């Protein structure tokens, strides 16, 4: 914004931006993760200092969430999701609490983790082979690859609000528009984006 308003352009005039530098992406480096961790999902903390990585494991045997120092690309810790959580797949952060939700592909649930204390604070029951997870518009969504539906949950209570059907075959990954709250889903088995 400028201190004074810009003049109104005549009709048909195309506004142009003031020339300036455009930031170019820069390779920051790489992190060597534990052997056999087979990382899948990633999410960045709300302050941008932590990176959360789902360690899917060999043959879906993983059961932990890696917590990394994002600026330095170093692994700080691993949080064990428990024996009832196998094959961690995708990760999202719940902004209000800072908790991290991890889908567990082999155990039909999602773990909710407090990354500050390193503890699992809840489990969300979902459909078969949960794949993607996203937070958008004050709700959480989990794509259930094996059940052909999407579980909708309340991010504050962690309770299931409902299930969305008619989402194509093998719903896989989700993303959301942070401004509109619109949620988008890829349906792997039916070659659709919804």
Secondary structure, DSSP 8 states (H G I E B T S, - for coil): --SS------TT----------------------TT--EEEEEE-TTSSEEEEEE--GGG---EEEEEETTTTEEEEEEE--TT--SEEEEEE-TTT--EEEEETTTTEEEEEETTTTEEEEEEE--TTEEEEEEETTEEEEEETTTTEEEEE-TTT--EEEEE----SSEEEEEE-TTT--EEEEEGGGTEE-
